[in-house]
Amino acid sequence: DGGITQSPKYLFRKEGQNVTLSCEQNLNHDAMYWYRQDPGQGLRLIYYSQIVNDFQKGDIAEGYSVSREKKESFPLTVTSAQKNPTAFYLCASSITPYSGNTIYFGEGSWLTVV
Amino acid sequence: LAKTTQPISMDSYEGQEVNITCSHNNIATNDYITWYQQFPSQGPRFIIQGYKTKVTNEVASLFIPADRKSSTLSLPRVSLSDTAVYYCLVGERRALTFGSGTRLQVQP
């Protein structure tokens, strides 16, 4: 089935560690996105990529990094510089980054700092 | 990028029609209006999209007045399973800012 796969579902990070969240899509979409959601809050855009080898900062990019070496993959690294990383992380994709195209989401990953 | 304003929360009862309005005063000519639904610990999913007038699908209707500065998502005869957060998105490029959405609580 076509869709977006995020892994792991649950991840624990120690203080000072970098962790990477995986996101893979087989929808042949050009655009991919990462969002962060805190409990009871809306989604905030971290990074987005319109095409392979290109990515742009979103509203809360500090403390995060991404890469887009392949069309189907858009991993997110939460670095030690992100002081409050505990949140629900959502990866998404769309055919192109235009509002006329539906955004499809993965199931999300919970990151907790221990 | 057009900013949207939605009510923070709404309450309803099973079987009622629910209308959620989104204001987007700065909508641009090429902007679409899209609504998403999100359940706890899940990613949002597409409900409906429109550009002008009225759009209807199997789950909802979307009403857009001529000036397009607002839109109304209409959910007919809601059930308990419609309890969720509803987001209105507007914009051409980078239509990616979801905001806080409207939390709909459906009571039995």
Boltz contact constraints between the chains, C-beta under 6 A:
constraints:
  - contact:
      token1: [A, 33]
      token2: [B, 96]
      max_distance: 6.0
  - contact:
      token1: [A, 42]
      token2: [B, 98]
      max_distance: 6.0
  - contact:
      token1: [A, 42]
      token2: [B, 99]
      max_distance: 6.0
  - contact:
      token1: [A, 42]
      token2: [B, 100]
      max_distance: 6.0
  - contact:
      token1: [A, 42]
      token2: [B, 101]
      max_distance: 6.0
  - contact:
      token1: [A, 43]
      token2: [B, 98]
      max_distance: 6.0
  - contact:
      token1: [A, 45]
      token2: [B, 96]
      max_distance: 6.0
  - contact:
      token1: [A, 90]
      token2: [B, 43]
      max_distance: 6.0
  - contact:
      token1: [A, 98]
      token2: [B, 92]
      max_distance: 6.0
  - contact:
      token1: [A, 99]
      token2: [B, 31]
      max_distance: 6.0
  - contact:
      token1: [A, 99]
      token2: [B, 32]
      max_distance: 6.0
  - contact:
      token1: [A, 99]
      token2: [B, 91]
      max_distance: 6.0
  - contact:
      token1: [A, 99]
      token2: [B, 92]
      max_distance: 6.0
  - contact:
      token1: [A, 99]
      token2: [B, 95]
      max_distance: 6.0
  - contact:
      token1: [A, 100]
      token2: [B, 32]
      max_distance: 6.0
  - contact:
      token1: [A, 102]
      token2: [B, 46]
      max_distance: 6.0
  - contact:
      token1: [A, 105]
      token2: [B, 43]
      max_distance: 6.0
  - contact:
      token1: [A, 105]
      token2: [B, 44]
      max_distance: 6.0
  - contact:
      token1: [A, 106]
      token2: [B, 43]
      max_distance: 6.0
  - contact:
      token1: [A, 108]
      token2: [B, 43]
      max_distance: 6.0
